[in-house]
């Protein structure tokens, strides 16, 4: 029997306080010490989850390699499965180095505890990790892993966004969304956009003065797009959703500031500010854009194969 090759990709620890920092802060018995204790507990829980998963993997007929997500800078190849331990951010980071030949399983190492959120609601936000795309926690990791190794589960294929800047492809494909905006949030973003289909002329050219422009996948439609008033899309949809952020003037066609792109359509944007930024999946990847730069966005890029949580995979 051929041994499976597995890459274990870990959320880094550098965001957490050290025990020394916690000791210094706790001496003043103030609210900050409670916050730091909470954050320190998150680190402890994350470390325990890593050890737990490694112990499970050690009992299986697999060869595994452990890498911190901050150390990944080249395409992931020559493995049969990627397992991320952290939250959605770690899975997003992994996706930027993966094509559609390798599936990924997300393990939420520190799920939010509703009772804890309620307990500290008058003091600070005690939300932990959402793990929207993570199918596993320490509670079911071995069960999910065994199902994958025994070919009982099939990964789902999630759409991503192909990005071209001035007709040159950007190597990173977005799993959640792409945001175009001025570096200063109080400065107006000026741009024009139109949708084309199979290189035809497409829709009318629309001119915008706003806070920016966002395009999301179905997976990203529950994040910033939803917060801005967008729609939740079926998780396996290959369509994209777009929205002009806070348009200054809606003009005669306000309904065109929000809509959807079909797989055979491309969003074409021309930027008219002296400077701007293109954010791919939040702050994970950022590119500078300049006056008269053109950006093309579409879903014509290899999908990402993800083992989804049961509540998502059962609804597709």
C-alpha positions as CSV (number, residue, x, y, z in Angstrom):
1,X,0.0,0.0,0.0
2,X,1.4,3.4,-1.0
3,X,1.8,5.7,1.9
4,X,0.0,9.1,1.6
5,X,2.1,12.2,1.5
6,X,0.7,15.0,3.6
7,X,1.6,18.7,4.3
8,X,0.6,20.1,7.7
9,X,0.4,23.9,7.5
10,X,0.3,25.7,10.8
11,X,-0.9,29.1,11.9
12,X,2.1,31.0,13.4
13,X,2.5,31.8,17.1
14,X,3.9,35.3,16.7
15,X,0.6,37.1,17.2
16,X,0.3,35.8,20.8
17,X,1.8,37.3,23.9
18,X,4.6,35.5,25.7
19,X,4.2,34.3,29.3
20,X,6.6,37.1,30.4
21,X,4.5,39.7,28.7
22,X,1.4,38.2,30.3
23,X,3.0,38.3,33.8
24,X,3.9,41.9,33.5
25,X,0.5,42.9,32.3
26,X,-1.4,40.9,34.9
27,X,0.4,42.7,37.8
28,X,-1.8,45.8,37.4
29,X,-5.1,43.7,37.6
30,X,-6.7,45.8,34.9
31,X,-8.9,45.0,32.0
32,X,-5.9,44.6,29.8
33,X,-4.7,41.6,31.8
34,X,-8.0,39.8,31.1
35,X,-7.6,40.5,27.4
36,X,-4.0,39.2,27.4
37,X,-5.1,36.1,29.4
38,X,-7.7,35.4,26.8
39,X,-5.2,35.8,24.0
40,X,-2.7,33.6,25.8
41,X,-5.3,31.0,26.3
42,X,-6.0,31.0,22.6
43,X,-2.3,30.3,22.0
44,X,-2.4,27.4,24.4
45,X,-5.5,25.9,22.8
46,X,-3.9,26.3,19.4
47,X,-0.7,24.5,20.5
48,X,-2.8,21.7,22.0
49,X,-4.7,21.3,18.7
50,X,-1.4,21.0,16.8
51,X,-0.1,18.3,19.2
52,X,-3.4,16.5,19.1
53,X,-3.4,16.4,15.3
54,X,0.2,15.4,15.1
55,X,-0.4,12.5,17.5
56,X,-3.3,11.3,15.3
57,X,-1.2,11.5,12.2
58,X,1.6,9.6,13.9
59,X,-0.8,6.6,14.1
60,X,-1.6,6.6,10.4
61,X,0.1,5.1,7.4
62,X,1.2,8.5,6.1
63,X,4.3,10.6,5.6
64,X,3.8,14.1,6.9
65,X,5.8,17.4,6.7
66,X,5.1,20.3,9.1
67,X,5.5,23.9,7.9
68,X,4.5,27.2,9.4
69,X,2.3,29.2,6.9
70,X,4.7,32.1,7.0
71,X,7.4,29.9,5.6
72,X,5.4,28.9,2.5
73,X,6.5,31.0,-0.6
74,X,6.5,28.5,-3.4
75,X,3.7,26.4,-5.1
76,X,2.7,23.4,-3.0
77,X,3.5,20.2,-4.9
78,X,4.3,16.5,-4.4
79,X,1.7,15.8,-1.6
80,X,-1.6,14.1,-1.6
81,X,-3.3,16.3,0.9
82,X,-2.8,19.6,2.7
83,X,-4.1,20.0,6.2
84,X,-4.2,23.5,7.7
85,X,-4.4,24.0,11.4
86,X,-5.6,27.5,12.5
87,X,-8.6,29.1,10.9
88,X,-9.9,30.4,7.6
89,X,-6.8,32.7,7.3
90,X,-4.5,29.7,7.3
91,X,-6.6,27.9,4.7
92,X,-6.7,31.1,2.6
93,X,-2.9,31.4,2.8
94,X,-2.5,27.8,1.7
95,X,-4.9,28.3,-1.2
96,X,-2.6,30.9,-2.8
97,X,0.0,28.3,-3.4
98,X,-2.3,25.5,-4.5
99,X,-3.8,24.5,-7.8
100,X,-6.7,22.0,-8.3
101,X,-4.6,18.9,-8.1
102,X,-4.3,18.7,-4.3
103,X,-7.3,18.9,-1.9
104,X,-7.1,20.8,1.4
105,X,-8.7,20.1,4.8
106,X,-9.0,22.9,7.3
107,X,-8.8,22.2,11.0
108,X,-10.3,25.0,13.2
109,X,-7.8,24.9,16.1
110,X,-9.7,27.3,18.3
111,X,-13.4,27.5,17.7
112,X,-15.5,30.3,19.1
113,X,-17.2,29.5,22.4
114,X,-20.7,31.2,22.5
115,X,-20.9,31.0,26.3
116,X,-17.5,32.7,26.6
117,X,-18.5,35.5,24.2
118,X,-21.6,36.1,26.3
119,X,-19.6,36.1,29.5
120,X,-17.2,38.8,28.4
121,X,-19.6,40.8,26.1
122,X,-19.4,43.8,28.4
123,X,-15.6,43.8,28.6
124,X,-14.2,42.8,25.2
125,X,-14.9,40.7,22.1
126,X,-14.2,37.1,23.0
127,X,-14.8,35.7,19.5
128,X,-12.2,33.1,18.6
129,X,-12.0,31.5,15.2
130,X,-15.0,31.2,12.8
131,X,-13.5,28.5,10.6
132,X,-16.2,28.8,8.0
133,X,-14.4,26.6,5.5
134,X,-12.8,24.3,8.1
135,X,-14.5,20.8,8.2
136,X,-12.6,19.6,11.3
137,X,-11.9,20.5,14.9
138,X,-10.1,18.3,17.4
139,X,-13.5,16.8,18.2
140,X,-13.8,15.1,14.8
141,X,-10.4,15.3,13.2
142,X,-9.6,11.6,13.3
143,X,-13.0,10.7,11.9
144,X,-12.7,13.1,9.0
145,X,-9.1,12.1,8.3
146,X,-10.0,8.4,8.2
147,X,-12.9,9.1,5.9
148,X,-10.5,11.0,3.5
149,X,-7.9,8.3,3.7
150,X,-10.5,5.6,2.9
151,X,-12.0,7.7,0.1
152,X,-15.3,8.0,1.8
153,X,-15.4,11.8,1.4
154,X,-15.0,13.8,-1.8
155,X,-13.7,17.4,-1.8
156,X,-15.8,20.2,-3.2
157,X,-14.6,22.5,-5.9
158,X,-14.7,26.2,-4.9
159,X,-14.5,28.9,-7.5
160,X,-11.6,31.4,-7.4
161,X,-10.9,34.8,-9.0
162,X,-8.4,35.1,-11.8
163,X,-6.7,38.5,-11.7
164,X,-4.9,40.3,-14.6
165,X,-3.2,43.6,-14.1
166,X,-2.6,45.5,-17.4
167,X,-3.3,42.2,-19.2
168,X,-0.6,40.4,-17.2
169,X,-1.8,37.5,-14.9
170,X,-1.3,37.8,-11.2
171,X,-0.1,34.5,-9.9
172,X,-2.3,34.6,-6.8
173,X,-6.0,33.6,-7.3
174,X,-8.5,34.9,-4.8
175,X,-10.5,32.4,-2.8
176,X,-12.6,35.1,-1.0
177,X,-12.5,38.4,-2.8
178,X,-10.6,41.2,-4.5
179,X,-10.9,44.8,-3.3
180,X,-9.8,47.9,-5.3
181,X,-9.5,51.1,-3.2
182,X,-7.5,54.2,-2.6
183,X,-4.8,53.7,0.1
184,X,-6.4,56.4,2.1
185,X,-10.0,55.4,3.1
186,X,-11.2,59.0,3.2
187,X,-10.1,59.7,-0.4
188,X,-12.5,59.0,-3.3
189,X,-11.8,56.1,-5.5
190,X,-12.4,56.9,-9.2
191,X,-12.7,54.1,-11.8
192,X,-14.8,52.8,-14.7
193,X,-16.0,49.3,-15.2
194,X,-17.9,47.1,-17.7
195,X,-18.7,43.4,-18.1
196,X,-17.6,41.7,-21.3
197,X,-18.5,38.2,-22.5
198,X,-16.1,36.2,-24.7
199,X,-14.2,39.3,-25.7
200,X,-17.3,41.0,-27.0
201,X,-18.2,44.7,-26.2
202,X,-20.4,43.6,-23.3
203,X,-22.3,46.0,-21.0
204,X,-22.2,49.8,-21.0
205,X,-19.2,51.5,-19.4
206,X,-20.0,52.7,-15.9
207,X,-18.1,55.5,-14.2
208,X,-17.8,55.4,-10.4
209,X,-16.8,57.7,-7.6
210,X,-16.9,55.7,-4.4
211,X,-15.0,54.0,-1.6
212,X,-13.8,51.3,-3.9
213,X,-14.9,48.2,-5.7
214,X,-15.2,44.6,-4.5
215,X,-15.6,41.3,-6.4
216,X,-16.2,38.1,-4.4
217,X,-16.5,34.4,-5.0
218,X,-19.4,32.3,-3.5
219,X,-17.1,31.3,-0.6
220,X,-16.4,35.0,0.0
221,X,-20.0,36.1,-0.3
222,X,-20.5,35.5,3.5
223,X,-17.7,37.8,4.5
224,X,-17.2,41.5,3.6
225,X,-19.6,41.2,0.7
226,X,-22.5,40.2,3.0
227,X,-21.5,42.9,5.5
228,X,-21.8,45.5,2.8
229,X,-25.3,44.4,1.8
230,X,-24.5,41.7,-0.7
231,X,-26.1,38.3,-1.2
232,X,-25.0,34.9,0.2
233,X,-24.4,32.6,-2.8
234,X,-24.6,28.8,-3.0
235,X,-21.1,27.6,-2.0
236,X,-20.4,25.8,-5.2
237,X,-21.6,28.6,-7.5
238,X,-19.0,29.5,-10.2
239,X,-20.5,33.0,-10.5
240,X,-18.8,36.0,-9.0
241,X,-20.5,38.9,-7.2
242,X,-19.5,42.6,-7.5
243,X,-20.4,45.7,-5.6
244,X,-19.4,49.4,-5.7
245,X,-18.6,50.4,-2.2
246,X,-20.5,53.5,-0.9
247,X,-21.1,55.2,-4.3
248,X,-21.2,59.0,-4.1
249,X,-23.8,59.4,-6.8
250,X,-26.0,56.5,-7.8
251,X,-27.0,58.2,-11.1
252,X,-29.7,56.8,-13.4
253,X,-28.6,53.2,-13.0
254,X,-28.2,52.4,-9.3
255,X,-29.0,48.8,-9.8
256,X,-25.8,48.4,-11.8
257,X,-23.6,49.0,-8.7
258,X,-24.2,45.5,-7.5
259,X,-24.6,42.3,-9.6
260,X,-23.1,39.0,-10.7
261,X,-20.7,37.7,-13.3
262,X,-21.2,34.4,-15.1
263,X,-18.3,32.1,-15.7
264,X,-18.0,33.2,-19.3
265,X,-17.9,36.9,-18.3
266,X,-15.1,39.2,-17.3
267,X,-15.1,42.3,-15.2
268,X,-13.0,45.0,-16.7
269,X,-11.9,47.9,-14.5
270,X,-9.9,51.0,-15.4
271,X,-8.4,52.9,-12.4
272,X,-8.4,56.7,-12.5
273,X,-6.7,57.7,-9.2
274,X,-3.0,58.6,-9.1
275,X,-2.6,55.6,-6.7
276,X,-4.6,52.7,-5.4
277,X,-4.3,49.2,-3.9
278,X,-5.6,45.9,-5.0
279,X,-6.2,43.6,-2.1
280,X,-6.5,39.8,-2.7
281,X,-8.2,38.0,0.1
282,X,-8.0,40.8,2.6
283,X,-4.5,41.9,3.4
284,X,-2.9,38.6,2.4
285,X,-1.7,39.8,-1.0
286,X,-1.6,43.5,-2.0
287,X,-0.6,45.1,-5.4
288,X,-0.2,48.7,-6.2
289,X,-2.3,50.2,-9.0
290,X,-1.9,53.5,-10.8
291,X,-3.8,55.9,-13.0
292,X,-5.2,54.2,-16.1
293,X,-4.1,50.7,-15.0
294,X,-6.6,48.1,-16.1
295,X,-7.7,45.1,-14.0
296,X,-9.6,42.1,-15.4
297,X,-11.4,39.7,-13.0
298,X,-13.1,36.4,-13.9
299,X,-13.7,32.9,-12.5
300,X,-11.7,31.3,-15.3
301,X,-9.0,29.8,-13.1
302,X,-8.6,26.3,-11.6
303,X,-10.9,25.7,-8.6
304,X,-9.7,24.9,-5.1
305,X,-10.6,21.4,-3.8
306,X,-11.8,21.7,-0.2
307,X,-13.2,19.2,2.2
308,X,-16.2,21.3,3.5
309,X,-17.9,21.2,6.8
310,X,-21.0,19.0,6.8
311,X,-23.5,21.9,7.1
312,X,-22.0,23.3,3.8
313,X,-21.5,20.1,1.9
314,X,-25.0,18.8,2.7
315,X,-26.5,21.9,1.2
316,X,-24.9,21.8,-2.2
